[in-house]
Amino acid sequence: MGSWAKGAHFTTHFQDIEGFPMATKRDVFVRLGSWATSIPVLSAELKPLGVYFR
């Protein structure tokens, strides 16, 4: 990817996991300058089970 490849990231579907709000869905769209387009590049859903501290 070149330096021109930039996306507009949007996170949704927040879930409270052990007191921390975590976004479980991320959508990335093509960005033209400072404008986000409606062209999707990536859609990912995460299903975290917990937060563990060492």
N, C-alpha and C positions, 0 to 999 in steps of 0.2 A: 504494500500500500504506500501511496505517496503522502506527502504532507497535506495534500488537498482532500484526502479521505477523512472526513469528519462526520460524525453522526449526532443526531439529537436524541438524547436518552430520556425516556419517560418511565418512571417506576410507579407501580400500582399494587393493589392487593396486599396492603400492609397487614402483618400478623404480629401479635404480641407474643414474643418468645422469651420467657423468663425475664419479663420486664423491659425488654428492648423491642421497639418497633422495627420490623424487618420487612422490606419489600420482597414479595415472592414472585413478582412478575416485572419483567423489563422489556420494553419495546424500543427499538432503535430505528430511526427514520433518516433518510438522506437529508443532509443539510446543504442549503445553497447560501453561502455567506452566513448571515445571522438568522435566516429563515428556515424553519423546519418544513419539509414537504410532507405529503401523504404517502410517499413511496417507502414501504417497509423494507428493512434490511435484515432485521433479526427480531425474533420474539422468543423469549425464554421464560420458563416458569421454574422456580426453585421450591423445593419442599423440605425446608430445614426441620430437623427433629429437635434440635436443642442447641444451646450455646454452652460451650465447655471452657472453663478457665483452667490454666495450668499454674 
